[in-house]
Amino acid sequence: MGAPGQPGYYPQMSGGVRQAVQPGGYPGGYPQAPASAPVNEIHVNVKQKEIFIAVVPKGVEGGASFQTTAPSGRKVTVVAPLGGRQGLEFQVHA
């Protein structure tokens, strides 16, 4: 006879009747909610973080913000690193 939670485990029931139990299950299955029970749905709009390289454009100095495009096509506003100038590449986490 197997151990509780393992295949082949047959718990002793009153009256000496054995019922097969699936691993992690209960004799007769799990109780089901009535069909009329409300369903709580949660919709979450989670933006995937992207890491990419941005390049400081012409006319932007360090500390100034500018818009760039993430690899996904999303427009992102970033701030040029202090001391940055045209052509500087820096990593963006957005």
Secondary structure, DSSP 8 states (H G I E B T S, - for coil): ---TTSTT---B-GGG-B----TT--TT------TTS-------------EEEEE--TT--TT-EEEEE-TTS-EEEEE--TT--TT-EEEEE-
